[in-house]
């Protein structure tokens, strides 16, 4: 089912690149950005992780970012090392939560994202985010979910194409508000 304002995510357990298993209950009481990304070596996804890593200090102190990729954990660990991200990066290689929350697969939105993101891809390549190997789906359309301290969803943003996310400033406003 697609998530919407007022819904809750009661359970989410996935392996983390930092070791062990992440459980969403462990961060209860905080505001959260939960994001579904494509494959671990996706240039657009890595550019987004890079932005959040660099700007993480701008976000609220009682705020968590949780990034979920549809790649095997070992491949995700290899690709995530370059970021040294101050937040959780998780692997959902069986696509369990992607399916549960209707994260879309779309060839058309992949084509649109590739065209609209042509300048972004140059920036990603310049930073070394070149997908030499792909393990996961290229057709996954990102989803950004803002969750309040009480566990209810404030906003569920289902991307318009494979490069579309909530603007960082929108996430920042939510985290500080």
N, C-alpha and C positions, 0 to 999 in steps of 0.2 A: 504494500500500500504506500502511496505517496504520503509523505509527512506534511503537516500544515500547522499553522499557529494553534497553540493550545494542546497539541499532542505531546506525548512523552515517549522517551526511549528507556524502557525499564531494564533492559539487559543488552550489554554489548561487551563481549570478551574476545580479544584477539591477541595473537603474539606480537610483541613489540621489538623493534630494532635494538632497543637498549637491553634486551633480555627479559625473560619472564613473560607473563600474560597481563595485559591491561584489562581492567574491569572499570566500566564507566561509573560504577557505584563508588569507586575509590576517590572520585573527584566531585562527589555530590556536594551541593552547597556553593559551588562556584559557577560563574558564567562560563560557557563553553562555545567554541567554534568547532564543530565536527564537520570535516570535509572529506568527501569521496573523490579520489583522484583516479587517473588512468594507470597505466603501467609504470613501473619504477624508473625507467630511463626516459620517460616522456619529457621532451625539452620544455614544453609549456608548464608542466607540473613542477619540474625542477626550478624553473624561473620563479614560480609562485612560492615554493618552499624557501628559495633564496631570499625573496622579498620579506617573508614573515620572519625568517631568521635574523636578517639585518635590522628589521624594525620592531622586533619583539618587545624591546624596552618601552615602546610607545603605548603598549597595551596595558590594561588594568592589572593590578597586582593580584587580584582574586579572579583571574581569567586563565583558562586553559585552551590550548589549541591541540586538536587531535586530528591527525592526517591518516586516512586509510587508503591504501593502494591495493589494486587487484593483481599483485605479483607474489611469487613465492618469497618467503621470508629471507632466504639466503641471498637471493638476487636483490631484494629491497635493501638489506643491510649493506651490500656492496655499493649500491647507488646512493644511499643516504649518508654514507661516511663523509662525503665531500661537503656536507652542510654543517655538521656539528649543531644540529637544530636543538634549541632549548625546549622542545615540546615532543609529545609522543608521535611516533610514526609507526603505523601498524600495517600488518599484512593480512589481507582477506583473500587468499589465493583460491579458495573454493567459492568465492563470490556470494557467500552466505548473506551478509548484510546488504550488499549491493542489490540482491534479489529482493530481500525483505522490504527494503525501502524504495523499490522501483527506480533504482538508478538506471537511467536509460542507456541503451546501446543503439547507435544510429549512424549508418553509413553517410546519410545526407548531412547530418550535423558535423561529422568528421570532415567532410569536404568543405563545408561552410567555414568551420573553424580553421582549417588549413589555409584557406584563402584569406580570411579576415586576420589571421594570426601570422601572416607572412613576414611582417616586420618584427614581431615578437620572436619568431624563430631565429632570425639573424642575431638578435640579442642573446638568445639562449645558446646558440652555437658559439658565439664569441666568449661566453662564460664556460665553455667546455661541455655543455649539456647536449651531446650528440648521441642519439640512440643507436649504438653499434649493435646492440642486442635487444630484442623486445620479448618480454615475458609478461603477457597480460593483453588486454584488449585495447586496440587503438580507437575503438568506436565508443568507449565509455564517455558519457557526458557528465561533467562534474556537478556535484551537489554541495552546497554550503548550508549548514544548519546552525542557527544561533539559539542556544539553550540558556534560559534564565536560571538563577540560583535555586529556584524551587523545582527545577527539572522539566519545566514546560518549555516547549518550543516557541520562541518569539518569532522566528522567521525560518522558513525552509525555501531556499533558493535553488531551483533546478535550472541548470545552465541552458542557454539558448543554442550553444554549440560546444565543441570539445575544448575551447579555450576560455569559456565564459565563467566567471566567478563574481561574487560580491566584491565591490571595491574595497580595498584595504581600509580606506577612511570610514566606510560604513561599519566594518568590523570594529575598528578602533572606537568609534562613537558608542557602539553597543557595549564594548568592554569597559568603557569609562563611565557610562551612564547609570 
